[in-house]
Structures are given as C-alpha cells and as structure tokens.
C-alpha cells in the first residue's frame, strides 16, 4: 500500500458493520512497549532515537505483521501527510507534531497501526468497526507476540511492562471505543453519563483522543487503569459491563426522543441531510453536526437512501487534510468550505 | 365563481408576469366612495347600514363590472372564510373583524375587489401583477364609472369626493405596490430607503397593509396624499419616479450582494430551498423567510427548477386559512406546521 492511496482506502473500521454499530463506531486497543536496555524516548540521545527508529522500522517490515504493510518515515513526511494520518486516527497528535526521528507502520486494511518513537518506543494500535474489543485484543496479541519474538521488551516481574508514563505500566493495555452519543447529547443526559463514567475510572475524550473536542457527538471512552489488573479482567469489565451500559443509555435516549416528538426529531434529521445536500459553503463543525443527526436518522430508518458506510467515511473525508488530498493541492480554509460542500453534494446526491 | 374555489384560483396578481416583477410583486389602486345623502358608516343606524349593504349588493351584482362576479355576505361568512379573503388581499383586516352588515364583491380573476360598508360605503380595489399602476387605474376608473352611472356619490365641488377619513378626501385614490426588497434587507440599506420614502410622503407597511409586519421581505409602499392633486399627477409621480427608484435601489443591492460574495449568497439561497423541500415542521415566518430568498434565487438564476408563479402562490398558500381550506378542516397551529411542510414538499418536489 502507498500513502497516496490512503484517502480513498476502504478501511475496515469505517465500514459500519460491526456489532452495536448504531452506537459504537469503532473499538480500539493499544499496547505500549519499550526496548529493554534503551532509555525511554525523552532520555534518548538523538543518535539513540535514530538507532531505535532504524531498528524498529526494520523489525516491523520484516515481522510480517500484516500483508502490504506501509511504513511512513514520519520525520520526513510533509505536514499534509502527517495531518492525514492524524485525521484517519492512525497516529496521535504529539506524534504528528514532533520533530525527532520517528515512524508509523500501517496495515493495508488500517486495522493495525504501530507508532515508532512516540511516548514509548512502540505504540501498537488495533482499530476495528463496531464493538469488537475481544477481536481487537486477539489481533494485537498476535502482533505483540510476533514482535516479542524479535525484540526484547522492558518487563518487570512485579510491575509488568515498563512504560514512559506510570499510568501505562503493567499490561500497557488501553481499550477505547468511539461512541456516537447523539441522543444523550440532545436530551441533555450526556453529562450524567460522563459523571458515571468518571466514577468507573474511565476517561471520556473527543474525536481525536486526549485533549481534543467532541465533534459530531462522537466520544472516545477508554479505561484509565492498567496497573495491578490482568488484561482479561480489563477487557471483560469493559465489554460486558461498561460499554453495554452506554449503549443502553443511548438507545433509551433515542427511543424517548422519538416517543416524545417523533416529528420534531424527524424534522431535525431531514433538515440536516438537506443542508449537507445543498450547501455551497460549509465548515467542518457544521458538517459534523449534521452528519451526526443523519447517522441517527439512518439507524432510525427515517433516512433510507444513505448508507452507513458512506456516512462514516464522510466523518473523515470532510476534514482538512483529506479534502486537500482529494483535491490534489493545498487549499485555504475558505476554499475548503467550498470543496467540502461540493464533496458532500457529490457523495450524498445533492443538487 | 364560488368562495370555495378561491384557494385554488389562478389569480392574476400572483402570476409573476407583470413588468419589473423581480422587485414588484403587485400593484394596487383603491378608490373610496360614499353615497350622497347617507351618513358615513360610523354615523349610520343599524337599519341604515343594512339598507346600504342591500342597495350596494344589488348594484354591484347588476352593474356587470366583471364576468362571474362573486358577492360575499361578510357578516354571515364564517371566520375561516373571512381569514381566507384577508390572506388573499381581497379585504382589509378591519372589514374581516367587524360585526355590522357588510359585503365584498370579487371578480373571477381577483383583480377587482369591492368592499361594502368598510370605513367608506364603497372601497374599490384593483390588484395586478408586477408594476401595472396605469392599467390598474384604467380598470378601476371603468368600475367607478359604471357604479357612478347607478349611484349618486358624495362629491364636493371644491374638495372632491368626500370620505370618512380626511386623508382620503379628494380623489379618494390610493396607490400602492408590494415590493420584494430582500437584498436591501440583507445589506442593511432598507432603513435608508424607508427614510427616503417617508420624506416623499409615502407610507411603508407590511404584507397585509396598515398595522401589519413585513413578512418574507415584502413591503407595501403607498402614497399618502390624496387632497389637492389630480389623479394623473399622483399616478405619474408614483410610476415614473418613486417606484423606479426603489427598483433601482433593490437591483443595485442584489448586484452588489452577488459581486461581493456570490458563493455566500448562493449558499443562503440553496439552503433556503433545501429547507422548504425537506422540513417536516415549519412555521409561516420561517417559510416566508426562505421563500423570499428562493424568489431572489429564481431571478438571479441560481435556482432554475422552480417557477415564479409557484413561489408567488406559496406566499399565500402557506398561510393558516389557506392551509385549512386545502385540508378541508380546521386545524391547530401545531398541525398546521406539519400540513404546511407537507404542502411545501409536494409543491416544490421535496423529499
């Protein structure tokens, strides 16, 4: 796979086919690993950073983790490419913004992405459509095993895997789901749901993870504790208790919205689709607001001529770097509003 | 013609075909006349009011003013019918609300409408599409002549025709045009235009005349002075100086809007049409706001699949009494918002 193919890549996690996909957009698991005998990244000399990048690049390409693995030299990549990878949730904001030697390996279906020299030497991620935490954990475990066969990871018999930040020590495992909580937002119950989440030691974040805003009513809910508990315990609690509870809340809120005033919510949904199909100028924020309502409308069968895969892809495609990649040139934000509107009309059959 | 046919009547003044119809929706002239030897209406006894109504009804039906003349006994008419006639600009609000014996004669094409026992014994109106003041004056003069051949009008050799209110004494002629000043409203220049109008002793009023609000950026501009000037002078000044000036201002404002940021105004127009074509619930006020922008869009050829006649008719059809007449029953305002949205989607080909 080439980097240039990414914007139009039919990536697995956006297909909208996984379990509970009315509420759960995607499931993500992450492992943090460091090479034994090497300092954590912030303590590395420039030479050590470079050596690490070279070693890990070679290992990732040789380990046959997935067919057609793409490796991006992030230090050499242009800003637009880095922005694109960020928008596709394949790497973190700090990784995009940094300047030291670093890289990123991505599988062709984009389910697997491994950052080299982020906060830890290796940050592996598996991202899948719908509620597929267990499947994602299995997939990442296979990657971890393949790499561990070639690399010596820093491990402490009592603490577990050692990581640059103490919150990741132990399993190094973080699980998160991207939830579409549009009805809880509309009914104003979302704050209550978030308070409950914080009581369960969960972190609730925006569309692009730590320090970002929620857009399009999409929220990342993830576990916070990695130390002192087994991977299995973490996964089980998350999959059988926590996320199902969010799904129940959101589904109840949707039902109650339609029960209370079906016509009012249908009106909102139909107008949102009409805006996306007719605007000549539209911002990201407004687009995401409408996409969110339309997504609920598709699940509620208010809208029948738009499919979920198209909608999920639009959440990515209308972002700045994607628009510029599709257009094939850098464009300013005013022109982007025009290009975005054109893209929406074309994709959604507007006029 | 029957009253029941009115809501779907293809009335002349809404056809959108007259001169300058991009800005001038319609032209209206009105004459006020009173029967000599009878007191003005407020001074009449109930018996005199009844006698007047009977006499004038008979005269109007016999005078062959227009083919298929409809006469409505307004005192007997139900509230919905009175509201309908008001919405169609065929009678005034006070005439709709009063309780004494009174009537209304309407020609089949709705260009001519004559109120019996309004403020004056007779209030004749001619309403035509676009800028057609001269034609309207000719038409009303013919009606006036035919009636004067059968009735003795109160006339003073020095003051002219006598009327209940001194502002109408003289010719009894009032001229007005319904102007669509959407661009002047958007550019914020409308107040300036209105100040200029007041300096010229013009009255600027809302959609339904005196004491009503402007809706859909439609304004009634009319002359105020009737005393001491000939009909010809009034008409000439109005048609060759005053209204052309308004038209120039509005057209300049439209050009400048498109010149400054064509895409922004096209965006506004396209979104308005999309709202009308997609809403499931919509108020009169919101509908008129969108109709106004769409009307400008049709003239600017931003919108090509909607015709002016349809749009002009919608300004009437989405009003409460019209919706109820079309539906064939009385409906509350919440249901009207649903029926209005359905009607708009059906008429404009929405989904």
Interface residues (C-beta under 8 A of the other chain):
Chain A: X263 X264 X266 X267 X270 X271 X273 X274 X275 X277 X278 X279 X280 X281 X282 X338 X341
Chain B: X263 X264 X266 X267 X270 X271 X273 X274 X275 X277 X278 X279 X280 X281 X282 X338 X341
